[in-house]
Structures are given as C-alpha cells and as structure tokens.
C-alpha cells in the first residue's frame, strides 16, 4: 500500500485565478505569487494517484489568514473525503494565530477529518508566540483521540527558497518538548532533527511522538537521506509525502530505489507507517 501523507488541494476557483487571494495573505503570496507554483484540485490529485498507484492521500489546504478562505478550503477537504472515502483522508488547515483555530479544528474533525496540518509559521519560525497559539489546537487534537498534527519545518542552513522559514533546530526541539503527548508530524524531514535520535540522553524520549515526512526531499537531499534515517533508528517514523503538486510521486520512488534501504523499510515508509498513524 502507498499512502501519500502530504498533499495540498485548493478550490477550483483559486486554481483558475489566484490573483484575488494575495491581499493580506503574505504567506500565500510568498509561495504562490509565481505562476510556476502549481495549484491543484481534488480531480488533479485523483488522476495523479491513479498514474502513480497511490492508494490513499492525506490532503490539506493552506493556513490562510482570512477565516472565510480557511473555511472554504477546509470545506473542499471535507467534501473530498466524503466523495472519496476509500482514497482520501483530510487534515484541518488554518492560521494557528486565528482565535477561531480551536473551533475550526473541532468542526473539521467532527465533519470527518483526521487531524490538523500543514500548520506553518512562514514568517516567524516556531517561536514562543507560535507555541502559545498551538496550545489550544493541540488540546483539541488530544481530546479527539490524540489525532496527528503536521507542522511545517525546514532545514536551518543551505539555499534559500520560497517557504523556507527562519526556524532553528532548538525551536523544533522545543516544540516536541512543549507537546510531549501530541502526535506531531514534522514536514520536510523535520529539518534534519531526526539525526539526534542517536543521542544517548533525553532526545529519544523527547522525540518519541514525532514523525517525519519526505515532502520536497528530491529538491533538498540526496537519496542517502533514507539510509541515514534508517541508521538513526526512525524507519518506523518516516512518512512518504510528496507535497503534491510540488513534485510527482515518481521522483520519490526513484530516490527510494536509489537508496540502500531494504524492501521492508520501503514498505514502512511508503505506507505502513502512515497506515498505523492514521488508523
């Protein structure tokens, strides 16, 4: 089974014309101002899933500042889950700083979604204010069965690109320590923090409820990233995620095949880990 755990879907009207959604939405403008930045609908996703033999996709929208944009995008996620119950699962997405975020989390979960994400702090990093904003959302997720929360992270070094946040490994680590009982998915390999799982003291416990997805990996890392994750002891915590439509699944399959991980580890990463997390 192949499960893509990181997919973005928008309403058809935004795909047709995104220009009316840039005002007072600096994060959306940052990522989607370029016409090269792809925007896809659920129909585009299903077509891609069929082409690349993806069984299930975990979809989300965008962390809009405008509450109406947020609800419209989340309603599309809910509608997609209802229309394709065997192939699509959904996450509630919103600006965590919005005072309505906890209510929106609860609304979406009660409508059939299975967690929250991709929550992002593109302009600030995950600072103390961000952690404070996340607190009531994390409480709702715990209350609803400890559902997962996917959070945008990135490596703090290297080349710049749209969406690379001013985040530090210390901030990511503090996130894990602040919410030790929540199940947290760190997008984009968690900025590399999984390496510290090999430390002898503290970190294994702190990172025990952390998962890592592979979103954008072909843009960021050599295929040996999979070998390093296995050697760090987190093969059961890595989730296949494409960040569709950023990249098609085939790019990831190639990297995985070029790694040295075994067939069981490939099965874990491509679907078994996500199946257990979203069971």
Residue pairs with C-beta under 8 A, 6 or more apart in sequence:
1 55
1 56
1 270
1 271
1 272
1 275
2 52
2 53
2 54
2 55
2 56
2 240
2 249
2 270
2 271
3 54
3 55
3 56
3 57
3 58
3 239
3 240
3 270
3 271
3 274
3 275
3 278
4 49
4 54
4 56
4 57
4 58
4 240
4 241
4 242
4 244
4 249
5 57
5 58
5 150
5 185
5 213
5 239
5 240
5 241
5 274
5 277
5 278
6 58
6 60
6 118
6 150
6 187
6 213
6 214
6 215
6 239
6 241
6 242
6 243
6 244
7 45
7 57
7 58
7 59
7 60
7 241
7 242
7 243
7 244
8 40
8 59
8 60
8 61
8 62
8 118
8 243
8 244
8 245
8 246
9 40
9 41
9 42
9 45
9 59
9 60
9 61
9 76
9 77
9 80
10 39
10 40
10 41
10 61
10 62
10 73
10 76
11 41
11 72
11 73
11 76
12 41
14 21
14 39
15 39
15 40
15 41
18 32
18 39
21 28
21 69
22 28
22 29
22 33
24 65
24 66
25 64
25 65
25 66
25 69
26 123
27 62
27 63
27 65
27 120
27 122
27 123
28 62
28 64
30 122
30 162
30 163
31 37
31 122
31 162
31 163
32 39
34 162
37 162
38 245
38 246
39 245
40 244
40 245
42 59
42 76
42 79
42 80
42 83
42 84
42 88
44 245
45 57
45 59
45 244
45 245
46 84
46 87
48 54
48 244
48 245
48 248
48 249
49 55
49 57
49 87
51 248
52 248
52 249
52 250
52 253
54 249
55 87
55 271
56 86
56 87
56 88
56 89
56 271
56 274
57 87
57 88
57 89
57 244
58 89
58 90
58 91
58 114
58 241
58 274
58 278
59 77
59 80
59 81
59 88
59 89
59 90
59 91
60 77
60 90
60 91
60 92
60 93
60 117
60 118
60 150
61 70
61 73
61 74
61 76
61 77
61 93
62 69
62 73
62 93
63 70
63 93
63 94
63 95
63 96
63 118
63 119
63 120
64 70
64 73
64 94
64 95
65 95
65 98
67 98
67 100
67 104
70 93
70 94
70 95
70 98
70 104
71 104
73 93
74 92
74 93
74 94
74 104
74 108
74 113
77 90
77 91
77 92
77 93
77 108
77 113
78 90
78 108
78 111
78 112
78 113
80 88
80 90
81 88
81 89
81 90
81 112
81 113
82 112
89 113
89 114
89 278
90 108
90 112
90 113
90 114
91 113
91 114
91 115
91 116
91 117
91 118
91 148
91 150
92 104
92 105
92 107
92 108
92 109
92 113
92 115
92 116
92 117
93 116
93 117
93 118
93 119
94 100
94 101
94 104
94 105
94 116
94 119
95 101
96 119
96 121
96 130
96 133
96 134
96 137
97 129
97 130
97 133
98 104
101 133
101 136
101 137
102 136
102 137
102 139
102 140
105 116
105 137
105 140
105 141
106 140
106 144
108 116
109 115
109 140
109 144
109 147
114 147
114 148
114 278
115 141
115 147
115 148
115 149
115 150
115 278
116 137
116 141
116 147
116 148
116 149
116 150
117 148
117 149
117 150
117 151
117 185
117 187
118 150
118 151
118 152
118 187
119 134
119 137
119 149
119 150
119 151
119 152
120 151
120 152
120 163
120 165
121 127
121 130
121 152
121 165
121 167
122 152
122 163
122 165
123 165
123 166
124 130
124 165
124 166
125 165
125 166
125 167
125 168
125 171
126 151
126 153
126 167
126 171
126 172
126 174
126 175
127 171
131 174
131 175
131 178
134 149
134 175
134 178
134 179
135 178
137 149
138 149
138 179
138 182
141 147
141 148
141 149
141 182
142 181
142 182
146 181
146 182
146 183
147 183
148 183
148 184
148 185
148 211
148 277
148 278
149 182
149 183
149 184
149 185
150 184
150 185
150 186
150 187
150 213
151 175
151 184
151 185
151 186
151 187
152 163
152 165
152 187
152 188
153 165
153 167
153 172
153 186
153 187
153 188
153 190
153 191
153 193
154 163
154 164
154 165
154 167
154 188
154 191
155 188
155 189
155 191
155 192
155 220
156 167
156 168
156 169
156 191
158 220
161 219
167 191
169 191
169 192
169 193
169 196
172 186
172 190
172 191
172 193
173 193
173 196
173 203
173 206
175 184
176 184
176 206
176 207
176 209
176 210
177 206
180 206
180 208
180 209
181 209
182 209
183 209
183 211
183 277
184 209
184 210
184 211
185 210
185 211
185 212
185 213
185 239
185 277
186 193
186 210
186 211
186 212
186 213
187 213
187 215
187 241
187 243
188 213
188 215
188 216
188 217
188 220
189 212
189 213
189 214
189 217
189 220
189 221
189 225
189 229
190 210
190 212
193 207
193 210
194 207
194 210
194 212
194 229
194 232
194 234
194 237
195 228
195 232
196 203
196 207
197 203
197 204
197 207
197 232
197 233
197 234
198 231
198 232
198 233
210 237
211 237
211 238
211 239
211 273
211 277
212 229
212 234
212 237
212 238
212 239
213 238
213 239
213 240
213 241
214 238
214 239
214 240
214 241
214 242
214 252
214 269
215 241
215 242
215 243
215 246
216 243
216 246
216 247
217 225
217 252
217 255
218 247
218 251
218 252
218 254
218 255
219 246
219 247
223 254
223 255
223 256
223 258
223 259
224 259
224 260
225 255
225 259
226 238
226 255
226 256
226 259
226 260
226 261
226 265
226 269
227 259
227 260
227 261
229 235
229 238
230 261
230 265
235 261
235 265
235 268
235 269
236 268
236 273
237 273
238 268
238 269
238 273
239 269
239 273
239 274
239 277
240 252
240 269
240 270
240 271
240 274
242 248
242 249
242 251
242 252
256 266
256 269
256 270
261 269
